[in-house]
Amino acid sequence: MYTCIKCGAEVDELYRRYSPSVLKVSKCEKCGSIADKYIEYDPVIVLVDLVLLNKSAYRHLLYNSGFKSYWKLIVVLVLGESFRIWSSGGSKEPLATVLPLHRDDKDAYEGERSFYILLLHTTLSLGAFFCAVIGVTELRWLISGNRPIKYSALDLGRALTVGGCAKLIGLLDMVWGHISPDPHYALIHGYTVLCLLTAYSVVCESGRSGSLVGLAGGILAYGYVTANITWIHRAFTNTANSTAINAMVQ
């Protein structure tokens, strides 16, 4: 079964092929619109509509596209966010100060070790976010009894992965290093929340307020894990400071 990208109803087929070069796009029986216009579009157009927070594009990607490599998106998301934090040295110090180009083998080892520490930290934070959102959503359906027919925790995890990829925009901090990172990264956080709200509302068939309630637990869990795993922060800070001191001594 497929999904109408306009209303979210189930459809039997997206198109009917009459010959190798001729096909007819199917219409949704519920809303009368074309079931999925994106099957005739270039993937770049789908990507643009995803960036523009178009729910139809999210439905196409999640239900009709056949895209299965969500685990690759998770790996890219974890690596990208970890590298963004690691490249800034966990502070506002310039990258060249914390991670100098000319280092001995010991400094190189310490820098690599700090990246693996941050990789673990990011994985735990995102894992807590995913588990909390899915847990709160399941509790919400248990209390309200309005569980959508098509809903599944797997689809919700995929939607959160797609929406969370907006955080990769933070890698531009490496290009705009001369600008204070706080203002533009706050905008990235805001845009990421909007992407997550859109993806959540598509899977759970809820409005923005209901989606925000579902995401609130995940946001709180992410913030808690990020702020309270002190041994990871301590290990990274000590490693970064040690590398910076060695660089200044040289």
Stockholm file with secondary structure:
# STOCKHOLM 1.0

chainA/1-250         MYTCIKCGAEVDELYRRYSPSVLKVSKCEKCGSIADKYIEYDPVIVLVDLVLLNKSAYRHLLYNSGFKSYWKLIVVLVLGESFRIWSSGGSKEPLATVLPLHRDDKDAYEGERSFYILLLHTTLSLGAFFCAVIGVTELRWLISGNRPIKYSALDLGRALTVGGCAKLIGLLDMVWGHISPDPHYALIHGYTVLCLLTAYSVVCESGRSGSLVGLAGGILAYGYVTANITWIHRAFTNTANSTAINAMVQ
#=GR chainA/1-250 SS CEECTTTCCEESCSEEEEETTEEEECBCTTTCSBSCGGGGSCHHHHHHHHHTTCHHHHHIIIIISCCCTHHHHHHHHHHHHHHHHHHTTTSSSCHHHHSCSSCCHHHHHHHHHHHHHHHHHHHHHHHHHHHHHHHHHHHHHHHHCCCCTTCCHHHHHHHHHHHHGGGGGGGGGGTSTTSCHHHHHHHHHHHHHHHHHHHHHHHHTCCHHHHHHHHHHHHHHHHHHHHHCHHHHHHHHHHHHHHHHHHHHC
#=GC SS_cons         CEECTTTCCEESCSEEEEETTEEEECBCTTTCSBSCGGGGSCHHHHHHHHHTTCHHHHHIIIIISCCCTHHHHHHHHHHHHHHHHHHTTTSSSCHHHHSCSSCCHHHHHHHHHHHHHHHHHHHHHHHHHHHHHHHHHHHHHHHHCCCCTTCCHHHHHHHHHHHHGGGGGGGGGGTSTTSCHHHHHHHHHHHHHHHHHHHHHHHHTCCHHHHHHHHHHHHHHHHHHHHHCHHHHHHHHHHHHHHHHHHHHC
//
